[in-house]
């Protein structure tokens, strides 16, 4: 796959041309005008969602315009928020009583809102309208569910793998990663692809890491379960997990988690094959800037490589295999209806429309965002795709792969748990301590207490 193929923003936007905006229909006054036999009352609903300026907001505004035109008797007041503001804006709305009818929920917060009784169960709506959960990615339905209740309906998807710069592999004389590569393979490759200021590789006897490194083997992956669902692919491959099945205890003091933490600590602090935050700061995306030879990413990595006209050759493969198997972690956001919404039936009509086959396919065709409706998933495949693109980002989600897609049910009180991890593990990732077992014990004690109070 060559980065020289760059699909322009214009070509992406042209996919919207078939969509019509809300029609402005003028009716001339006439003494002979007959009123319709049935007059439907207008229902007004409010929707709030984070969205980036530009294509994302244009896309969703188009969908809302179409929905209003098709429905006729439902009007949508759509409010966009900057991504960085949404998480604080939403609780403020709930606290003030100005509860929207449709809201955006990421899988990292949906259990929090659900546990507080803030979200309607969408299961009765699905059953009433004959919508099958099996038509959507099962791992995501599970991540958005709690004790049989569907708290939000997944609207997108992100299947994670490992992107690699083929040009840098060629320069190092390395074979490209096999789809069934192991953690030992992963670690050795990352070290070989690390280059110090004098051009010496991490495997050279006189390798001398410093602040002026030429290249790192892989972009930093936050190893704990508080930043992204992608690390669940690593821990499950080691035959471990982050929490027990009932989500009442952490499992980070078990050997698979300790081995996982140790590998990332050693790669950063001893082997220097992945950069510290300070060294990577201000560089943009390190992989796209050719500062790192590999990165954990989902299909939007391919999208941005193309949009930015990146010159190097790239491809994508699976997260390494281990004694527990090999997995494709998948994340998502979803649409939810607050329990305090004033117009739930109309809100559901909008949710149903936004997760329909037609809308999902059109979202996927833009290349930047994934979809949750199985029959639309292949719409994300770009022209002239990398050889691993479909294998990693599409096939596991449509049941055409022997790799297992897994979601991640983030626990209640995730923000508190995040702070506990930061307190005990940030010194480990900053290379100030190597006491991984001690950090894990302290973290487990505090997190288990939070889970018990949830």
For each residue, the residues with C-beta under 8 A, 3 or more apart:
1: 5 166 302 313 314 315 384 385 386 387 389
2: 5 313
3: 6 305 306 308 309 310 311 312 313 314
4: 309 311
5: 1 2 306 383 384
6: 3 306 307 308 309 310
7: 11 12 306 307 367 382 383
8: 11 12 307
9: 12 13 55 307
10: 13 14
11: 7 8 14 15
12: 7 8 9 15 55 366 367 368
13: 9 10 16 55 58
14: 10 11 17
15: 11 12 18 362 365 366
16: 13 19 58 59 62 362
17: 14
18: 15
19: 16 62 63 65 66 362
20: 23 65 66 69
21: 62 65 66 69
22: 65 66 68 69
23: 20 69
24:
25:
26:
27: 33
28:
29: 33
30: 33
31:
32:
33: 27 29 30
34:
35: 39
36: 39
37:
38:
39: 35 36
40: 72 73
41: 73
42: 73 74 75
43: 73 74 75 343 346
44: 74 75 76 77 343
45: 74 75 76 77 101 102 341 342 343 346 347 350
46: 76 77 79 100 101 102
47: 64 76 77 78 79 100 101 102 103 347 350
48: 78 79 80 81 86 89 90 93 100 102 103 104
49: 60 78 79 80 81 86 102 103 104
50: 80 81 82 83 85 86 104
51: 56 57 60 80 81 83
52: 55 56 57 82 83
53: 56 57
54: 57 58
55: 9 12 13 52 58 59 366 368
56: 51 52 53 59 60 368 369
57: 51 52 53 54 60 61 80
58: 13 16 54 55 61 62
59: 16 55 56 62 63 363 366
60: 49 51 56 57 63 64 78 80
61: 57 58 64 65 78
62: 16 19 21 58 59 65 66
63: 19 59 60 66 67 353 354 359
64: 47 60 61 67 68 76 78 350
65: 19 20 21 22 61 62 68 69
66: 19 20 21 22 62 63 69 70
67: 63 64 70 71 74 76 349 350 353 354
68: 22 64 65 71 72 74 75 76
69: 20 21 22 23 65 66 72
70: 66 67 353
71: 67 68 74 349
72: 40 68 69
73: 40 41 42 43
74: 42 43 44 45 67 68 71 346 349 350
75: 42 43 44 45 68
76: 44 45 46 47 64 67 68 350
77: 44 45 46 47
78: 47 48 49 60 61 64
79: 46 47 48 49 100
80: 48 49 50 51 57 60
81: 48 49 50 51 85 86 89
82: 50 52 85 86
83: 50 51 52 86
84: 87
85: 50 81 82 88 89
86: 48 49 50 81 82 83 89 90 104
87: 84 90 91 109
88: 85 91 92
89: 48 81 85 86 92 93
90: 48 86 87 93 94 103
91: 87 88 94 95
92: 88 89 95 96
93: 48 89 90 96 98 99 100
94: 90 91 97 99 118 338 340
95: 91 92
96: 92 93
97: 94 340
98: 93
99: 93 94 338 340 341 342
100: 46 47 48 79 93 103 338 341
101: 45 46 47 337 338 341 342 343 344 346 347 350
102: 45 46 47 48 49 335 336 337 341 347 350 351
103: 47 48 49 90 100 335 336 337 338
104: 48 49 50 86 333 334 335 336
105: 109 110 113 119 144 151 152 333 334 335 336
106: 109 110 332 333 334
107: 110 140 143 144 229 331 332 333 334 407 408 409 410
108: 229 410 414
109: 87 105 106 112 113 410 414
110: 105 106 107 113 114 119 143 144 151 152 334 336 410
111: 114 115 146 151 409 410 411 412 414
112: 109 115 116 412 413 414 415
113: 105 109 110 116 118 119 151 336
114: 110 111 117 118 119 146 149 151
115: 111 112 146 412 454
116: 112 113
117: 114 339
118: 94 113 114 338 339 340
119: 105 110 113 114 151 152 336 337 338 339
120: 336 337 338 339 341 344
121: 124 149 150 151
122: 125 126 149 150 151 152 153 336 337 348 351
123: 126 127 148 149 150
124: 121 127 128
125: 122 128 129 131 348 351 352
126: 122 123 129 131 132 133 150 153
127: 123 124 130
128: 124 125
129: 125 126 352
130: 127
131: 125 126 135 352
132: 126 135
133: 126 136 138 141 150
134: 138
135: 131 132 373 374 375
136: 133 140 141 153 154 355 372 373 374
137: 140 141 154 157 330 332 372 374 377 397 405
138: 133 134 141 142 405
139: 142 143 330 405 406 407
140: 107 136 137 143 144 154 157 330 332 334 372 407
141: 133 136 137 138 144 145 150 154
142: 138 139 145 407 409
143: 107 110 139 140 154 229 332 407 408 409 410
144: 105 107 110 140 141 150 151 152 153 154 332 334
145: 141 142 148 149 150 151
146: 111 114 115 149 151
147:
148: 123 145
149: 114 121 122 123 145 146
150: 121 122 123 126 133 141 144 145 153
151: 105 110 111 113 114 119 121 122 144 145 146 334 336
152: 105 110 119 122 144 334 335 336
153: 122 126 136 144 150 334 335 336 351 355 372
154: 136 137 140 141 143 144 157 332 333 334 355 372
155: 332 333 334 335 354 355 372
156: 332 333 363 369 370 371 372
157: 137 140 154 330 331 332 370 371 372 377 397
158: 298 299 300 330 331 332 370
159: 298 299 328 329 330 370 392 393 394 396 397 405
160: 229 230 233 296 297 298 319 328 329 330 331
161: 296 297 298 316 317 318 319 328 388 392 393
162: 177 186 218 294 295 296 297 316 317 318 319 320
163: 287 294 295 296 297 301 302 314 315 316
164: 168 169 176 177 293 294 314 315 316 317
165: 168 169 287 290 292 293 294 312 313 314
166: 1 169 170 176 312 313 314 315
167: 170 171 312 313
168: 164 165 171 172 193 215 290 293 312
169: 164 165 166 172 174 175 176 193 293
170: 166 167 173 174 313
171: 167 168
172: 168 169 192 193 201
173: 170
174: 169 170 189 192 193
175: 169 178
176: 164 166 169 315 317
177: 162 164 181 185 186 189 317
178: 175 181 185 317
179: 317 318 388 391
180: 318 321 326
181: 177 178 185 186 189 317 318 320 321
182: 185 186 320 321 322
183: 186 187 237 238 263 320 322
184: 187 188
185: 177 178 181 182 188 189 320
186: 162 177 181 182 183 189 190 320
187: 183 184 190 191 263 267 271 273
188: 184 185 191 192 203
189: 174 177 181 185 186 192 193 217 294
190: 186 187 193 194 202 216 217 218 267 271 273 274 293 294
191: 187 188 194 201 202 203 217 267 271 273
192: 172 174 188 189 201 202 203 217
193: 168 169 172 174 189 190 201 202 215 216 217 218 273 293 294
194: 190 191 201 202 207 209 213 215 216 217 271 272 273
195: 199 200 201 202 213 214 215
196: 199 200 202 207 208 209 210 213 214
197: 208 210 212 213 214
198: 208
199: 195 196 214
200: 195 196 204 206 207 208
201: 172 191 192 193 194 195 204 207
202: 190 191 192 193 194 195 196 207 209 217 271 272 273
203: 188 191 192 207
204: 200 201 207
205:
206: 200
207: 194 196 200 201 202 203 204
208: 196 197 198 200
209: 194 196 202 213 272
210: 196 197 213
211: 279
212: 197
213: 194 195 196 197 209 210 216 272 275 279
214: 195 196 197 199
215: 168 193 194 195 290 291 292 293
216: 190 193 194 213 219 272 273 274 275 286 291 292 293
217: 189 190 191 192 193 194 202 267 273 274 292 293 294
218: 162 190 193 221 267 273 274 292 293 294 295 296
219: 216 274 275 280 285 286 287 292 294 295 296
220: 268 274 275 276 277 280
221: 218 230 231 234 264 274 296
222: 226 227 228 231 429
223: 231 234 260 261 264 425 429
224: 227 231 421 425
225: 231 232 235 242 243 408 410 421
226: 222 414 417 418 421 422
227: 222 224 231
228: 222 231 331
229: 107 108 143 160 232 329 330 331 407 408 410
230: 160 221 233 234 296 298 319 329 331
231: 221 222 223 224 225 227 228 234 235 260 329
232: 225 229 235 236 241 242 327 329 406 408
233: 160 230 236 237 319 327 328 329 406
234: 221 223 230 231 237 238 260 319 320
235: 225 231 232 238 240 241 242 256 257 260
236: 232 233 239 240 241 324 325 327 406
237: 183 233 234 319 320 321 322 323 324 325 326 327
238: 183 234 235 256 257 259 260 322 323 324
239: 236 256 322 323 324 325
240: 235 236 251 254 255 256 257 260 324
241: 232 235 236 244 251 256
242: 225 232 235 250 251 252 257 408
243: 225 247 248 249 250 251 411 451
244: 241 247 248 249 251
245:
246: 249
247: 243 244 409 411 412 451
248: 243 244 448 451 452
249: 243 244 246 444 448 451
250: 242 243 253 443 444 447 448 451
251: 240 241 242 243 244 254 256 257
252: 242 257 258 261 440 443 444
253: 250 257 258 437 440 441 444
254: 240 251 257 258
255: 240 258 259
256: 235 238 239 240 241 251 259 260 324
257: 235 238 240 242 251 252 253 254 260 261 440
258: 252 253 254 255 261 262 436 437 440
259: 238 255 256 262 263
260: 223 231 234 235 238 240 256 257 263 264
261: 223 252 257 258 264 265 425 428 436 439 440
262: 258 259 265 266 436
263: 183 187 259 260 266 267
264: 221 223 260 261 267 268 274 429
265: 261 262 268 269 270 428 429 431 434 436
266: 262 263 269 270 271
267: 187 190 191 217 218 263 264 270 271 273 274
268: 220 264 265 271 272 273 274 275 276 429 431
269: 265 266 272 431 434
270: 265 266 267
271: 187 190 191 194 202 266 267 268
272: 194 202 209 213 216 268 269
273: 187 190 191 193 194 202 216 217 218 267 268
274: 190 216 217 218 219 220 221 264 267 268 292
275: 213 216 219 220 268 279 280 286 291 292
276: 220 268 279 280 430 431
277: 220 280 281
278: 281
279: 211 213 275 276
280: 219 220 275 276 277 283 286 291
281: 277 278
282:
283: 280 286 289 291
284: 288 289
285: 219 288 289 295 304
286: 216 219 275 280 283 289 291 292 295
287: 163 165 219 290 291 292 293 294 295 297 301
288: 284 285 301 304 305 308 310
289: 283 284 285 286
290: 165 168 215 287 312
291: 215 216 275 280 283 286 287
292: 165 215 216 217 218 219 274 275 286 287 295
293: 164 165 168 169 190 193 215 216 217 218 287
294: 162 163 164 165 189 190 193 217 218 219 287
295: 162 163 218 219 285 286 287 292 301
296: 160 161 162 163 218 219 221 230 319
297: 160 161 162 163 287 300 301 316
298: 158 159 160 161 230 301 331 370 393
299: 158 159 302 303 367 370 380 389 393
300: 158 297 303 304 367 368 369 370
301: 163 287 288 295 297 298 304 305 316
302: 1 163 299 305 306 314 316 367 382 385 386 389
303: 299 300 306 307 367 368 382
304: 285 288 300 301 307 308
305: 3 288 301 302 308 310 314
306: 3 5 6 7 302 303 309 310 367 382
307: 6 7 8 9 303 304
308: 3 6 288 304 305
309: 3 4 6 306
310: 3 6 288 305 306 314
311: 3 4
312: 3 165 166 167 168 290
313: 1 2 3 165 166 167 170
314: 1 3 163 164 165 166 302 305 310 386
315: 1 163 164 166 176 386 387 388
316: 161 162 163 164 297 301 302 386 388 389 392 393
317: 161 162 164 176 177 178 179 181 388 391 392
318: 161 162 179 180 181 321 326 328 391 392 403
319: 160 161 162 230 233 234 237 296 326 327 328 329
320: 162 181 182 183 185 186 234 237 326
321: 180 181 182 237 318 325 326
322: 182 183 237 238 239 325 326
323: 237 238 239
324: 236 237 238 239 240 256
325: 236 237 239 321 322 404
326: 180 237 318 319 320 321 322 403 404
327: 232 233 236 237 319 403 404 405 406
328: 159 160 161 233 318 319 392 396 397 401 403 404 405 406
329: 159 160 229 230 231 232 233 319 405 406 407 408
330: 137 139 140 157 158 159 160 229 396 397 405 406 407
331: 107 157 158 160 228 229 230 298 407 408
332: 106 107 137 140 143 144 154 155 156 157 158 370 372 407
333: 104 105 106 107 154 155 156
334: 104 105 106 107 110 140 144 151 152 153 154 155 372
335: 102 103 104 105 152 153 155 350 351 354 355
336: 102 103 104 105 110 113 119 120 122 151 152 153
337: 101 102 103 119 120 122 341 344 347 348 351
338: 94 99 100 101 103 118 119 120 341
339: 117 118 119 120
340: 94 97 99 118
341: 45 99 100 101 102 120 337 338 344 347
342: 45 99 101
343: 43 44 45 101 346 347
344: 101 120 337 341 347 348
345: 348 349
346: 43 45 74 101 343 349 350
347: 45 47 101 102 337 341 343 344 350 351
348: 122 125 337 344 345 351 352
349: 67 71 74 345 346 352 353
350: 45 47 64 67 74 76 101 102 335 346 347 353 354
351: 102 122 125 153 335 337 347 348 354 355
352: 125 129 131 348 349 355 356
353: 63 67 70 349 350 356 359
354: 63 67 155 335 350 351 359
355: 136 153 154 155 335 351 352 359 360 372 373
356: 352 353 359 360 373
357: 360 361 373 375 376
358: 361 362
359: 63 353 354 355 356 362 363
360: 355 356 357 363 364 371 372 373 376 379
361: 357 358 364 365 371 373 376 379
362: 15 16 19 358 359 365 366 379
363: 59 156 359 360 366 369 371 376 379
364: 360 361 367 369 370 371 376 377 378 379 380
365: 15 361 362 379 380
366: 12 15 55 59 362 363 369
367: 7 12 299 300 302 303 306 364 380 382
368: 12 55 56 300 303
369: 56 156 300 363 364 366 380
370: 156 157 158 159 298 299 300 332 364 377 380 393
371: 156 157 360 361 363 364 376 377 379 380
372: 136 137 140 153 154 155 156 157 332 334 355 360
373: 135 136 355 356 357 360 361 376 377
374: 135 136 137 377 397 398 399
375: 135 357
376: 357 360 361 363 364 371 373 379
377: 137 157 364 370 371 373 374 380 394 397 398
378: 364 381 390 394 398
379: 360 361 362 363 364 365 371 376
380: 299 364 365 367 369 370 371 377 393 394
381: 378 385 389 390 394
382: 7 302 303 306 367 385 389
383: 5 7
384: 1 5
385: 1 302 381 382 389 390
386: 1 302 314 315 316 389
387: 1 315 391
388: 161 179 315 316 317 391 392
389: 1 299 302 316 381 382 385 386 392 393 394
390: 378 381 385 393 394 395
391: 179 317 318 387 388 394 395 401
392: 159 161 316 317 318 328 388 389 395 396
393: 159 161 298 299 316 370 380 389 390 397
394: 159 377 378 380 381 389 390 391 397 398 400
395: 390 391 392 398 400 401 403
396: 159 328 330 392 400 401 403 404 405
397: 137 157 159 328 330 374 377 393 394 405
398: 374 377 378 394 395
399: 374
400: 394 395 396
401: 328 391 395 396
402:
403: 318 326 327 328 395 396
404: 325 326 327 328 396
405: 137 138 139 159 327 328 329 330 396 397
406: 139 232 233 236 327 328 329 330
407: 107 139 140 142 143 229 329 330 331 332
408: 107 143 225 229 232 242 329 331
409: 107 111 142 143 247
410: 107 108 109 110 111 143 225 229 414
411: 111 243 247 414 417 451 454
412: 111 112 115 247 451 454
413: 112 416 417 450 451 453 454
414: 108 109 111 112 226 410 411 417 418
415: 112 418 419
416: 413 419 420 450
417: 226 411 413 414 420 421 447 450
418: 226 414 415 421 422
419: 415 416 422 423
420: 416 417 423 424 443 446 447 450
421: 224 225 226 417 418 424 425 443 447
422: 226 418 419 425 426
423: 419 420 426
424: 420 421 427 428 439 440 442 443
425: 223 224 261 421 422 428 429 439 443
426: 422 423 429 430
427: 424 430 432 433 439
428: 261 265 424 425 431 432 433 434 435 436 439
429: 222 223 264 265 268 425 426
430: 276 426 427
431: 265 268 269 276 428
432: 427 428
433: 427 428 438 439
434: 265 269 428
435: 428 438 439
436: 258 261 262 265 428 439 440
437: 253 258 440 441
438: 433 435 441 442
439: 261 424 425 427 428 433 435 436 442 443
440: 252 253 257 258 261 424 436 437 443 444
441: 253 437 438 444 445
442: 424 438 439 445 446
443: 250 252 420 421 424 425 439 440 446 447
444: 249 250 252 253 440 441 447 448
445: 441 442 448 449
446: 420 442 443 449 450
447: 250 417 420 421 443 444 450 451
448: 248 249 250 444 445 451 452
449: 445 446 452 453
450: 413 416 417 420 446 447 453 454
451: 243 247 248 249 250 411 412 413 447 448 454
452: 248 448 449
453: 413 449 450
454: 115 411 412 413 450 451
